[in-house]
Amino acid sequence: MRVINTGICSFGMSGKLFHAPFLDNHPGFELTAIVERHNQDSRARYGHSKLVRSFEDLLSDDSIELIVVNTPTQTHYDFTKLALEAGKHVVVEKPVTTNAAEAVALDQLAKDKNLHLIVYQNRRYDGDYRAIKNVVEKGLLGEIREVEFRYDRYRTEPSGKAHKEKNLPGAGILHDLGSHLTDQTLQLFGWPQAVFADIMTLRDQVESNDYFELLLFYPRMRVRLKGTVVARETVIAFVLQGMNGTFMQERSDLQEAELLKGTVPSVESWCPAPSKPDGLLHSLVNGQVLRQETTSAPGNYMEFYTDVYNTLVKGAPNPVPVTDAIKTMTILDAAQLSHKEKRVVPV
């Protein structure tokens, strides 16, 4: 099995939870190098990988084929551009850039260099999202007319992270959490006709947005996407209303919680399923009214890196191409324009 030497650009939360454990435990990858500019936190668990002090060290290492750009959003464009120009394949965190124009430029550069640029949209690999996808694909609700997806948190105090909470391009939860909801919506329902948005800042001492509500217009359907940081009590994260019935799904994927506990992921299923039902289906199915609780299957972020491996080595389709991310960024750009001008924006 060919092994892909890989470097990670930072060892913050995303590096510790979402990239290093999977690259280190996937047989197709070698976690070759980790960038830590000042610390050496990676040594405790990944002492076999090289500790390097700069992004430039990754670029100059001819043994590295793949670079993971998991730095602040404001750096994604520059770091990804430099990595592609150095001849490296790239996995870049969502949001891919701060706007659609930058994403288009990176997509063209990757094509010009004959390199793969893959966006890390891990929430496609969540068990709760896959439960929703299954309901939609099987047509269990009939024609879907109304959808609401939420991504809520309870974080009333500022984190002190400037790249997330200062008035900077790409800062705030619209890009952080809204990019997940938008990507999932586009995967399930395709391209909308227009967008209307309300975006604001709820907390003191925070400059970036920490609340958003987007309304996506489809010919015979409306999709509402919401996020906030003042949700002490959670509400149902996903609600789909169709002509035949309703499906409600909690945000219940346990992978992040397991990774925070130090659980080591594997290629096979490694994360438990929810311990109790996390969904409710009430619909007309095969001529019979059905009302039953459902339990989602476990997700597996390792499948993302298996998909990446198959793209790089076997020529399989890109699991999350930049063209998908361009669509997401186009919606987020339109949402910001809608909020600024207080109008519905065609897309």
MOTA-V159984 format. One record per helix or strand. SS is the DSSP state (H for helix, E for strand). FROM is the first residue (numbers start at 1). TO is the last residue. Records with the same first field share a line. If there is no record, write none. Layout:
SS: FROM-TO + FROM-TO
This chain:
E: 4-8 + 29-35 + 50-52 + 66-69 + 89-93 + 117-120 + 144-152 + 154-154 + 194-200 + 211-218 + 221-228 + 230-230 + 238-242 + 245-249 + 279-285 + 288-294 + 321-321 + 345-346
H: 13-25 + 43-46 + 55-60 + 73-85 + 100-113 + 122-125 + 127-137 + 162-165 + 173-176 + 178-189 + 255-260 + 302-314 + 322-341
